[in-house]
Amino acid sequence: MRRLVLAAFLALLAIPVFAQAPVLRNAPPVVDHLPGVGALDHRVAVDGAAPPWRSVVRVQTEMGGRCTGFLVAPDRVMTAGHCLFQHRTGAWLPPGAVHVLRGYQLGNYTDHAIVTEYRVGPGFDPTHESETGGRDWALLTLDHRTAGADATLATGADATLATGADATIASRADATLASRADATLARVCQAQFEA
């Protein structure tokens, strides 16, 4: 009896080998691009060297995280504070594990800097973002000047943010693409720059 059951089981396993693959009618086409990006996509590539895009940077961590930020001074970047927190470990990243890529577009960049120190918005708690999200910002200090003052997104005669100046951080998925219509922003935070 066991041999009969075993033989029947092996015969059932062999059936898919000899069966012809089913033909799917009206199957969706094979997608060779990212979802949402294609012929009907209204986003257009922007010139990363033109204002205001030249002030946008990629903030990248050694843990694989990526965010956008913007130059507020040749050696200072504003970004979202949650980008510097590792939920898995419950700890803030050390500054040296955070890198800034200026001019990033399609895998290339014009300059690479390492963060030497950063300050997160006072009272921001990444484990309670719904209560403290309005303070979700960080000011990064870089190991060198990555650009001239004309590449910063700032106000004032010297093109740097003055002490007490207000700034708004708006992040979105990809700083290299812009919409012809108003972009949908994933997160907007308010910050006040202090020297």
Secondary structure, DSSP 8 states (H G I E B T S, - for coil): -HHHHHHHHHHHHHHHHHS-----TT------S-TT-STT--EEE--TTSTTGGGEEEEEETTS-EEEEEEEETTEEEE-GGGGEETTTTEE--GGGEEEEET-BTTB-SEEEEEEEEEE-TT--GGGHHHHGGG--EEEEESS--S-GGGS---STTSS--TT-EEEEEE-S-TTEEESS----SEEEEEE---
